[in-house]
Amino acid sequence: MKKRNKIIISVASIFVVLLVIVYFAVGNYFYEYALDANDDKEFMDDNPHLEESIAVNAQVAEEAELADAKFKEQYPLEPMTIVSNDKHKLKLEADLYENEQESSKWAIVVHGYTSKAAKMTRYVRNFHEQGYNVLAPDLRGHGDSEGDYIGMGWHDRLDLLQWIGEVIKKDPNAEIVLFGVSMGGATVMMASGEELPSNVKVIVEDCGYSSVSEVFTYQLDDLFGLPEFPIINAASTVANFRAGYDLYEASAVKQVAKSTTPMLFIHGDADTFVPYEMLDKVYEAANVEKEKLVIAEAGHADSEKVNPELYWNTVWGFVDKYIQ
């Protein structure tokens, strides 16, 4: 009897060890798949959810691209650098475009997943043309910034606080708008729940996700047909070990609910990469002066391209209430 019990215990122990090994192996695979900054994100290539919206006007798009190119020639950037305040001590870079009008209006423009500041010219240009000084950071693990993992906006929200501090050092009278697209949208929403300086007057987010766990759960089902449990749980455990944050903790909804800063929420109703339905979750969580803009027929991060006139008229109509 004792011998049989020992065998059962041994088998059970081996089974538990195997489960733990599989759990961490699965978690590590999906961590590297989605969050390792050095791993190619092949699922972004030829992704049908990221195809340009059919409603984009070719002539308008070409004119905007020419204007972007002219802007880059006319206004060379000035690089800025900070070192992150956390244990990682990452060297983080940003592109600064000061305005010749000597304005105290400032925009901090934040890029999306696997992108970088250099790809945000369209948004930088539009703010600059309105008299804003513009700072465009490379988030950790992106562009010229250091980092071997993607923060999905969570650690980036604290880096954003540092960039705000740098702007205020340069201009104590700065009136700041935080603006972000996709993961950048999530970043500014996550930052909104922190204790922001009074210099931050307004926030604009474009197609940001409600939380990291929810957007990964959606992508997991879309790409692999797999359930949230135990995959996202395992990936979150590994993310805690390797990157120092919990995927379930990183919630734009919870942060927006704590915000005291006016906020404009933008989303395309044809977005199937960060589902359009996530717009209502973050919008309804906000207990501040707020507005919602839905761009018809716009896919992910295409709202500005599909209807630039409505897009920018709405942005200025909202932002100008708080920054004169």
Secondary structure, 3 states (H helix, E strand, C coil): CHHHHHHHHHHHHHHHHHHHHHHHHHHHHHHHHHCECCCCCHHHCCCHHHCCCCCCCHHHHHHHHHHHHHHHHHCCCEEEEEECCCCCCCEEEEEEECCCCCCCEEEEEECCCCCCHHHCHHHHHHHHHCCCEEEEECCCCCCCCCCCECCCCHHHHHHHHHHHHHHHHHCCCCEEEEEEECHHHHHHHHHHCCCCCCCEEEEEEECCCCEHHHHHHHHHHHHHCCCHHHHHHHHHHHHHHHCCCCCCCCEHHHHHHHCCCCEEEEEECCCCCCCCCHHHHHHHHCCCCEEEEEECCCCCCCHHHHCHHHHHHHHHHHHCCCCC
